[in-house]
C-alpha cells in the first residue's frame, strides 16, 4: 500500500489494456489549490515501470489528464489531491 502525505503528491501507474506498464505517458494536473487565486498546472511522465510521481501539489480538487501517442486520452475530473494513488489504463486508438 502506497501512503502519501495528503495534498503533497500525486502518484500512480499507467498500463495498457493487457496490464503492461506504459512508459512515456504524460500526466497533467490542472486546477486551483484550496484558498489560492491562481490555477496551477504540473506535469510528469511515467517511467519504464509505468509509474509516475508528482510533488508539490497543494490541497485542492483538480482535473488530471493522462495521454500517450497512439492511445486514447483519459481525463479524471474532481480529483482530490489527497488520493493515495491514481490508476490509468490506456487503450490504443
Secondary structure, DSSP 4 states (H G I P E B T S, - for coil): -----TTTEEEEEEEETTS-B-TT-EEEEEEEETT-SS-EEEEEE--TTSEEEEE---SEEEEEEEE-TTB--EEEEEEETT-S-EEEEE-B-
